[in-house]
Amino acid sequence: MRLDTSCWMLDTNVMARYVPDSKTQRWIIISPVRNDRPTVAQKPTAYHVCPFCAGNEKETPPELYRVGAGEPNTPGWDVRVVPNKYPITDIHEVVIHSPSDTADVDTLPVFQVQKIFSVYRDRYRAHEMDGQVLIFCNHGLSAGASLKHPHSQLVVVPNQINLDALTLEPFKNIVEEYPLFTTYCPEFSQWPFETWIAPKTDGKKFSDVTDTELPELANVVSRTLRKLSVVLKSPELLFKQVNEPFVFNYYIYHGKNWFIRIIPRSIHRAGFELGTGLNVNVIDPTEAAKQLQKVAV
């Protein structure tokens, strides 16, 4: 049955609408405003200052949330949340990881990573009654980053929209075991060295993460990204097609049985994958896990 999309037209300030496929449960979002955003691929003259750096707070829309000192829209913050100027959905936020223009989750101190994930958790809680909350990070040009300054994004999609997303995969090819979390390379890994982080408790949403769990989660994320960085920067990685040293995406699953999916972007997708919906992984997940186990960080 084709769904009536007229009720999903968002206001003109967002310039986005939801369109379903006529035969499946898949949807797309039409969002022309996204075409106006600056990108790291543009010449330096395209924007005169980094809007995410400390001291340039007036370059962003009014602040929504912060961790750290100072008044809203002034320096002193450790992590800062602002509306996205070029939104995909009607609720779309940017989480600025730190005042640093270069350090990201893979290199920041663990205590800073913990602050970032506490902000993720708090903003998830703030919006979970508004719809399906997805938090994601694009690190590097090949991963879709539009600005160099490290940041993540939070979007809310109406509950009526079917998200064509993977659910929690079984624990196989374990990389590391922690008291509360497990890192592993699922058998259903679509990308080389794809790695998941999942809690050992079932039925929880990301909003259920407690203050006592956050320190371990931050450490697990930091260690996992550092391990992947070592492997992906190896000169012996013959299949690598991306010129950037370490490019990745990660996202936090939006529903129950949450997990973090880390996708190193070392290869490109081509006609076969686009035409069939089948992804070709050139690294066996079992071998990927073995290699990551050997990396000391």
N, C-alpha and C positions, 0 to 999 in steps of 0.2 A: 504494500500500500504506500503510495506517495504521500508524504506529509505536507500539510499546508505550511509554507515557510513565512507567510506574511506576519505571523505572530512573533517571528524571531528577528524581525528587522530591528536593529538597534538604533538609538537616536543618532541624529546627523552629526553630532560632535565626534562620534566614534567612527562613523562611516564603514560599518561592517555588517554583514548579514550571513546567516547560516543557510546552506543549501544542501539538501540530502540527495544522494544518488537515487535514481528511480527504482533500482532493483535490489539494493543492499541496505544495510544499516549504517553505511559510511556517510560522513558529512564533510563538507569543506566550509571554510570561512572566507568570504570576499571582504578584503579590508584594504581599499586603495590608499588610505592614509599612511600605511606602512611604507609606501614608496617614497615618502618625503623624508625619512629618517637619514641622518648622516651615517657614513660607514668608514671603517678604518682603511678601506681601499681608495677613498677619495684623497686628493692632494691636501697637504697640510693647510692650505688657505681656505679649505671648505668650512672649517670652524676655528675661531681664533683662540679659544681656550677650551680645556676639558671641563665639561659641566659637572663632572663627578668628583673633581679634586677639591680638597679643603680650601676654603677661601672663595670658591666659585658657586656657593650655595644658591645665589640668586639666579643662576643660569638654569636651574631646574624648576619645575612646578613646585608649589608649596609642599613642604615636608609633611609626611604622614606619620613617621615613627623614627625613633633613633635609639641607639644604645651608646652611652657615653655622656660626656659633660656638654655644657653649653645650651643656649636657647635654640628653639627651632630656627632653621634656616641660617645658622651661624656655624663657624668652626667649633671643634671640640668633640665631635662625634667619633665613635669607633666603627659603627655600622649605621647606615642611613637608608631610609625607605622613602621613595618619591613616586608619584604617578608617572607612568610612561607617557611621554609626549606623543608617541605614535602607536596607540594601543591596537592590539589584535581584538580584544573583547571589551565589554563595557567596564570591567574591573581588570586592570592591568598595572602592576606595580613593578618598580625596579628596586632591587636590594643591592646597594653599593657596599662591596665587601670590606673596604677599609679606605683610609685616606690615600694609601699608596696607589700610584698610577700603574704599577707593574706587578706587584706581588698578588698572587691568587691563592686559591685554596690549596693548591699543590705545594706552595712554598711558604705560606704564612705560618706563624707559630700556632701551635695547637690551641692555645687559649683564645686566639682570634677566630679560629675556625669554630670553636664552641660558641662564640658570640654570634657568628653568622647563622649557625643552626638554631640557636635560641630565637633569633629573629624570624627565621623560616617558620618555626613552630608557633610563635606568637601571631604572625600574620596569617598562617593557616587557620588558627583558632578564630581570628577576627572575621574570617570570610567563609567558614565551612557551612554556615546556614544560607549563604548566598548562592551556592551551587557547587560544582566540582572544582576543587582547588588543585592546580598543577604548579609545582615549583621546578624551575629548570635553569641550567647554567650552560652557556655557550662559551667555550674557552678557545680563542683563536679564530682567525679569519675563515679558515676552512670549516669551522664548526658553526659559523653563522654569527659570530660576534660583530656587532655594529659599531662599537666603540672599544678602544684599547683598554680603558680603565676597567679592571675586573668587577663584574657584577652578575647578579642572577635576576630572574624575573618570576613573577607570580601572576597567573591568569586564573580567572574564574569562568567556567563554562556552564551554562544552564544545565540543570539535572536532566532535562528532557533530551539532551543531545547525547547520542551514543558515542563514546570514545573508543576508537579502535585501538586499544592499548593492551599490552601483554599483562597477564596477571602473574602472581608469584610462582616461579619455577621451583621444582624440587631441589634440595641441597645435594649437589653432586659436584665433583671436582673442587673440593674444598681448598681454598688458599690459606686461610687462617681462621682459627676458632678463638672467640673471646667469651667472657662470661655471659654477655648479653646479646652479642651479635656474631654473625657468620659472614665471611666473605668467600665467594665462590664464582666459578665460571660455568654457568648453566649449560647443559647439553644443547639447549635451544639458544645458542649464542649466534647472533646474526653478524657480528663484527669480530675481527681478530682481537683477542685479549679483552673482550667484553667481560666486565666483572660486576657482580651484584653484591650489595650489602643488605642483609635482612636481619630483623630481630628474631630471637628464638621464641618469642611469645606469639601466639596465633590470634587472629581476629582484631588486631589493633589498627587504628588509623594513625597517621603521623602526628595528629594533634594530641594523641595519648602519650607521647614521649614525655618522660618526667625530667625534672631538674637533675635527679641522680643518674639518669641515663645519658644525659647530654655530654658529659666529659668523655665517656667511653666512645660514644658515637663520633665525636669530633676526632678523637685519636684514630679510630678505625678508618674514617674517611681520609684523614691526612696520610696515614701509612699506606693505604691502598693506592692513592694517587701518586705517592712518591715511588712505590714499586713499579707502577705502570710507566712513570716517567723514565725510570732507568731502562726498562725493557724497550720502550718506544723510541728512545734516543740512541739505542745501540746501532753502531755502523753495520752490524751483521744482519740487520733486519732487511732482507733482500726484497720483500714484497711491498715495502712502503712506497706509496704514491704521492704523499703530501709533503711539501717542502718544509713546512713549519716543524720545529723540533718535537713539540708535544701538544697535540690538539685533541680536545675531548668535549663531549657533552655529558651531562648527567641530569637526571630528573628524579623527583620523588613521586612514587605512585600515589594517585589521588584518593584511592579508596581503602577499604579494609585489607588486612594483610599487606601492609605497606612495605616498600623496599626502595633502595636507591639503585638505579641502573646507571653504570658508568660505561660510556661508549667511546673508546679511543678512535679518532677519525684518521686512520692511517691509509685508507683506501677510498676510492671513489665508487659509487654505484653507476651502472651503465645500462644499456638497452635490455639485456637479459633480465636483470632484476626489476626494471621498470615495467617490462612487458609481461612478466609472469607472476610478479609478487613473491618470487622465491629469491632469497638472499644467499649468496655464495660466501662462505667463511673459509678462508685459506689456512686458518690455524685451528687444529683440533682443540676443543675446549679442555680436554684432558691434558694435552701438552702445554696449553697456555697456563693452566693452574700449576703444573710442575715448574715451569719457568719462573712464575711469580713467587712460588714458595722459596726459591733459591735466592731471591733478591733480599739483601740485608739493608735496612734503612734505620 
